[in-house]
Amino acid sequence: MVFSDVDDLGIQINSFLSGTMETDSVTSGKDPYRVAKYCAGNIYALKGRQFPESIAASILELQKKNDYDYIFIGSTAIGRDVAALLSEDLGFEVASEITGFRTEGGRIITRRFFYGGKTVLEESSTAKILTVMPGISEPKSSAKEGTVTEIESPASRITLIGAEDKTSGAVDLEKAGIIVSIGRGIGKQENIEKVNPLVEAVRGELAGSRPICLDYHWLSEDRQVGLSGKKVRPRVYIALGISGQIQHIAGMRGSKTVVAINKDKAAPIFEEADYGIVGDLFQIVPKLVEAIKSGQ
Ligand SMILES: Cc1cc2nc3c(=O)[nH]c(=O)nc-3n(C[C@H](O)[C@H](O)[C@H](O)COP(=O)(O)OP(=O)(O)OC[C@H]3O[C@@H](n4cnc5c(N)ncnc54)[C@H](O)[C@@H]3O)c2cc1C
């Protein structure tokens, strides 16, 4: 069984598993019919606003009925809570943040990043609940469309008093084709407007390192790339004034082409970069914008 509260991640997991095993899906995402295009089995769409507790209760009932071999859960804030609750209820071991797996002699061998992405660990366990990192696979349509059934969750002990949707700065970095990402080299918040022309010229999304988003709040937290931020896989990732610490690299390693501008030629970001420019970003960015606009 596959669960994700984010449709794209549920689709990635189903695509990753296709050809390996048959899957049913549980979703609390926006569009179960989209998920059905990537999962040939049953799609159980949870109705109404969902909390980890109510989602776990629904999955528990389905697990008792269908005795799934494994429960794959998209590693989101909600997904990780669901995994913990299910592990407690079912007494199953959890393998967290996996990026791949295989089975061997009744055990499951899972892979995950360690030391902030510097190392890949391969672990053997009897885990039956696996949380899966975003970006595990490209979407691959299923030959047969799944069947969607809406289900009510068992009554929750939580009562929703109010909900405020995030509007300002909401961004879907995981889907962005081009990302311009700024680091501490930007110097001060007012300087962000100096890189905006580049963001516009490449029709990209603006992102940042942890200090920029979490420590200084110069960008919203949903724009943070890295180990504790978003894991992105754009076609082009342009890193401006980012040193390239391993915790940042863990979030952008899946980028197809990396361009880095940094005034320190020994900055580790250059090890990740396909194109590196050593220099002051405030001098180079306007030149880049000019070159892009003139089609050079
Ligand atoms: C548990 C944990 C989780 C973490 N998670 C994340 C995460 O998710 N994402 C993340 O980013 N970090 C994360 N970090 C922090 C990480 O270790 C680094 O501290 C952080 O990535 C550094 O950010 P930076 O590159 O913007 O700043 P710095 O390391 O200070 O680098 C600034 C760079 O800008 C360059 N520079 C300065 N001025 C200019 C200029 N004018 N032109 C060009 N270049 C210039 C400098 O040469 C330098 O290389 C985490 C740390 C921990 C411990």
The ligand as an ORCA input file, in Angstrom:
! r2SCAN-3c Opt
* xyz 0 1
  C      20.887     19.739     10.863
  C      21.207     20.829      9.869
  C      20.343     21.007      8.810
  C      20.631     22.000      7.885
  N      19.769     22.148      6.827
  C      20.075     23.046      5.872
  C      19.241     23.185      4.728
  O      18.208     22.542      4.590
  N      19.614     24.080      3.786
  C      20.738     24.860      3.882
  O      21.018     25.641      2.978
  N      21.539     24.740      4.970
  C      21.216     23.889      5.960
  N      22.013     23.806      7.055
  C      23.061     24.833      7.235
  C      24.324     24.546      6.450
  O      25.187     23.752      7.238
  C      25.050     25.842      6.103
  O      25.293     26.587      7.289
  C      24.292     26.739      5.143
  O      23.886     25.998      4.009
  C      25.180     27.885      4.689
  O      24.423     28.775      3.943
  P      25.089     29.725      2.873
  O      25.816     28.931      1.845
  O      24.016     30.652      2.419
  O      26.093     30.620      3.755
  P      27.682     30.558      3.894
  O      28.156     29.211      4.198
  O      28.024     31.665      4.829
  O      28.202     30.933      2.424
  C      28.101     32.188      1.846
  C      28.907     32.136      0.560
  O      28.707     33.335     -0.142
  C      29.949     33.685     -0.784
  N      29.887     35.116     -1.054
  C      29.907     36.138     -0.157
  N      29.735     37.318     -0.796
  C      29.632     37.038     -2.124
  C      29.434     37.830     -3.287
  N      29.289     39.157     -3.232
  N      29.378     37.203     -4.509
  C      29.512     35.841     -4.584
  N      29.693     35.054     -3.529
  C      29.732     35.635     -2.298
  C      31.014     33.267      0.194
  O      32.240     33.055     -0.459
  C      30.414     31.986      0.774
  O      30.878     30.843      0.064
  C      21.766     22.831      8.012
  C      22.627     22.628      9.093
  C      22.344     21.645     10.014
  C      23.287     21.444     11.153
*
